[in-house]
């Protein structure tokens, strides 16, 4: 994540010059391959711009390990609903589905 204008410029330049290491880039954010060369590019940016560059490591989202089955089932049945305009709160009311407030407060 690039916070300053100069850091964003450098990020764009790295992404253009080293397209092979870029998995995805959008504005001030880039996802680089998890290789030493990807780390090298991130560290270069960090050296040049200090705290204006935030470097984080990502992990793939494993829905089966991170989310309880009731939430996965709720997402499935909600997306399979007959009326697309119905908000989840109304859809879940009176059903054996997790309520939105409890899901908002539950950490993964």
N, C-alpha and C positions, 0 to 999 in steps of 0.2 A: 504494500500500500504506500503510495507516494502522497505526501501531504502538501508540499510546497510546489509552486509553479516550476521551479528549476528541477526539482526531483521528478515531477511528471514528465518534463522534457527528456531527462536522462532515461527514464523508464521506457518512454516511447522509442528512443534511439536504440536502446538495448534490444527491445522487441523487434525492431526493424532489422537490425544488424545480425541478430541471432535467432531468426524465426524458428529454427529447428529445436531450440530449447523452450520455446513458449508453447504451453498447452492451451492457454486462453488468456486474452488480454481485453480489458474494457476500462477505458479512462484511466483512473489512477490506480487500478489494480491489475496485477498480472499473476497468473499461476504458471510457474516454471516447472520443467521436468524435475523429478526427484533424482538428479544425478549430481556428481561433483561439479560439472560445468554449470548446471543450473544454480547450485549453491555459490559458485564462484561469481556468477553474474549478480546474484542478490547481495553478496558481500561487497562487491565493487560499488554497488549503489549505496550501500550502508556506509562504506568508507568515505564516499564522496559527499553524502548528504546528511550523515549522522541520524538524528532522531526524526528527520523529515522522511525517512524510509523505515517502514515497519516490516519486519520479516517474520513470518510465522510458518510453521509446518502444518500441513493439513493431513487429515486422515479420511479415508473413505467412510461414508455413512453406512453402517450396517443396521438396517431397520429391525432385523430379527434379534440382535443383541441389545440395541439401545431403546427400543420402544416395545411396550407391552402389547400383547396380541389384541386386546380390546381396542386400542387406538388404531392399529393397522386395520382391523375389521371395520371400525367406524369410518375411516377414510375410504375404504372400498365401497361400503353401502351408500355413503353420502355421495360419492361420485357416480353411483349407479342410480341415483334418484330420478323420479319421473319429471319433476319440476325443477329445472336448473336454477331458478331465481330464489328458491327457498334458502334462507340462511341456515347455517348449521345449528344455531341455538334453537330455532323453531323445529327443525328436522329432528333433533335429538330429544326434544321435550316429550316426556312420557314413554320414551323407548329405553331399552337397556343398553344405552350408549354412553360413553364418558361425556360428562358435561364440560363445556368449554372452560369454565372457571377453574375446575380442578386440573385440566390439561395446561392452562396458562401458568399455574403455580408449581407444576411438577417438573423438576429438572430431569434431563436425560442422564 
